Amino acid sequence: MTTEMSFTHLILGASTVVQLVMLSLLLISLASWTVIFKKRIGLTQARKAADDFEDDFWSGMDLASLYTRTSRREEGTAGMEAIFLAGFQEFLRLRSQPSVDPESVVTGSQRAMRAALSRETDELELHLPVLATAASVSPYIGLFGTVWGIMNAFMALGTVKQATLQQVAPGIAEALIATAIGLFAAIPAVVAYNRYSNEVDRLVNRFDTFAEEFSNILQRQAHSLKAAKAQAESHGQA
């Protein structure tokens, strides 16, 4: 490629509008790649944390001990741990109140877990709209730059008596670079958005399944506690 037709020369020689389009696409691409790397790290950590917590939860450890250990962590809780803490904390609070039936205790715990699940879902989906916007908007911005560049090229040709390929090619080439940059910004964003959306859905389904299983455990504990209280009252009366 000659110096006159190099990418740098074509970009620097483009019109101001086309250069602004290229700059905006570059900024969009940088923003989308930043989100891509951050979401990759965040989802990997969320998946590992869920694996570790499930191993502890199903290891047979006492729920009260697990609750105490989890709530004392300095780095805070998220994901499945946050759902567990919200549900068990509400369970303990309602269970300590007199004359509360087991169904109300479990229902309250379920509401607390649904609220925690909603917060965790919002956290997992954070910044995904940036990728969706970059994927949908970038090609159109690039196309706008291309149309503007081609329009300027043909307007410039109108001032000459005889148009040659050497006169047409640079203007068309610099206009098409905008479309290329638009696709460069859009394609990674599309791939990342589809992949991360699928991973987020899988994690949310996993959290929802855990909440249902934990609710069943709490329901059994609530009914066992009620039966134990009834038995103790009957012995006291006897």
Buried (B, 14 or more C-beta within 10 A) or exposed (E): EEEEEEEEBBBEBBBEBBBEBBEBBEEBBEBBBEBBEEBBEBBEEBBEBBEEBBEBBEEEEEBEEBBEEBEEEEEEBBBBBBBBBBBBBBBBBBBEEEEBEBEEBBBBBBEBBBBBBEBBBEBBBBBBEBBBBBBEBBBEBBBBBBBBBBBBBEEBBEEEEEEEEEEBEBBBBBBBBBBBBBBBBBEBBBEBBEBBBEBBEEBBEBBBEBBEEBBEBBBEBBBEEBEEEEEEEEEEEE
